[in-house]
Amino acid sequence: MSENTTEEPGAPAGERPRAVTVAAVLCGVQGAVAAAFGGVMLLLAVAGDPGDRTQALTGAVTVLVLAALPLAAGHGLWRLRRWSRAPGVVVQLFSLPIAFTLVGSGGLWPLAGAGLALSAVAALGCLVNPKATRALGVGPRPAGPTA
């Protein structure tokens, strides 16, 4: 198993490149916002008077469960875990259609959608950055005899 290190001269072992740090923070913020939104939905489903309480509770629990993916990806990216890049990319790719839907909505939702779109594009850019992929141990495998 290889260590997760940067390949820059003079970089201490295990140091996170800036791109990975930014992606980790963006994933963490996205997950925290989703969890907060799910918590508010849950509170309104329990304390409010929804038309269909079961549907409101299901929606709230779904958002809370889905908030775990960007939080886990952010945590993994922060710790330079190789597995965390794939969920990070998937979260950002799924965020883009949600952002565009929000941009087309009324009220303050377009601002939320614009923020989500910008953060998703920024995180995707960070996750495909060559220094980030090297630090996460992603890339071509060395050629060698296959068993």
Secondary structure by P-SEA (a helix, b strand, c coil): cccccccccccccccccaaaaaaaaaaaaaaaaaaaaaaaaaaaaaacccccaaaaaaaaaaaaaaaaaaaaaaaaaaacccaaaaaaaaaaaaaaaaaaaaaacccaaaaaaaaaaaaaaaaaaaaacaaaaaaaccccccccccc
